[in-house]
Amino acid sequence: MAGTSAPQAAPLRDAATVVLVRDSGENSGGGADSGGGIEVFLQRRVKQMAFAGGMTVFPGGGVDPRDSDADLAWTGPAPQWWAEQFSTTTELAQALVCAAVRETFEECGVLLASSGAEFPDPATLRDDRAALVDKSLSFAGFLRAHGLTLRADLLRPLAHWITPVNEKRRYDTRFFLAAVPPGQEPDGSTTEADVTRWASAQDAIDAWSAGKHFLLPPTWAQLTEVARYTTVADLLDAERTIEPIEPVVSAGKGLSGLAFTRSDDYFAGLGDQLPPDITL
């Protein structure tokens, strides 16, 4: 009798996530937790989200096919350089960088694009932001309409994580670092998150260990990397070799059955804080 074949893994969707950072105390009116160290901008996704509902995450999302549109002004490392960092094609590398900048603008109102040395006031671009969210406007079209240049020089490659094969929705996600441009402040104007805030990377990890919010392994891993540094300049200047991380799955064990780089440290910090109703 023929054996039963394993369920086919869900297809991967390319995605980009941006870890927005600032030095501790910068724009102190922004509501950051105390504790010093580099601060990161965090969002708690609404529980109704199909993927990572209720989890604390960074801004980001899936690549739009139009993100590979080559007809846009670009400053900074060329797509080929990004392709080498993330071990992918030049076309996809451009799409990932565009997705990183677009999703950051859509989800928290920070725009990594400028006209010369001048950054626009994102508040004046609310209608365009909404049009990007509902996909009636492409990102390249938005930049062209306003004479803006994508600022790839403000981004740094950080990590590459792949959703494990047991998930119904799977993403091939490249993580980027970016400092918030002068005069801009991320907001909570997105339907995808019910809480947004600045917190030091270490405070965010400590709050997770205390059961105050939940971090999936990729988010935890990026926070632990940021927490290693004391200034944004040092964090951005550090050279990294990006290797893809896809957690190995042990059948029937859920989150506790995942194995990945430093997974022992993750589960040691997690303790018994796993929510009973977690849906990955």
ABEGO torsion letter per residue (X at the ends): XBBBBBBBBBBBBBBBBBBBBBBBGBGAAAGBBBGEEBBBBBBBBBAABABGBGBBBBBEEBBBAAAABABBBBBEBBAAAAAAAAGBBAAAAAAAAAAAAAAAAAAAGBBBBBBEABBBBAAAAAAAAAAAAAGABBAAAAAAAAGBBBBAAABBBABBBBBBAABABBBBBBBBBBBBBBGBBBBABBAABABBBBBBAAAAAAAAAAGABBBBAAAAAAAAAAAABABAAAAAABBBBBBBBBBBBBBGAEAAABBBBGAAAAAAAAEAABBAABBX
